[in-house]
């Protein structure tokens, strides 16, 4: 029987919540240039901007070689500064039957923010690991964008 899980990761950064969220909403494809070791390609299917309902082809490396995924932006919430991604296709389906990720920028003191990543997943089998590598990538991206956009 498949196991349903949830993993959360929070990273405090100096960047404002609006700036972090704005980067993801408006410049997400630039992650390829900023983190070339992890993001090999990140392309909106059919071109255009990031918006709810759009699909993204992603080639990535989180430590086990280059893998692929097709994502769908399920929700963009400007008020709560969050973006939710549903994973539709890709190599991760060998391990997870379903996978969803959400990034949110929460205002914190001194103009900074807390970047919260939430991963909801259904393991393909009981031996499948929790997606800790994705949580670590979320932490790396938050800290890296903090330095890059400062």
GIGIKA-V740886 format. One record per helix or strand of 3 or more residues. SS is the DSSP state (2 for helix, 1 for strand). FROM is the first residue (numbers start at 1). LEN is the number of residues. If there is no record, write none. Layout:
SS FROM LEN
SS FROM LEN
This chain:
1 4 10
2 17 18
1 39 6
1 55 7
1 66 12
1 82 9
2 91 4
1 96 12
2 109 3
1 113 11
2 132 18
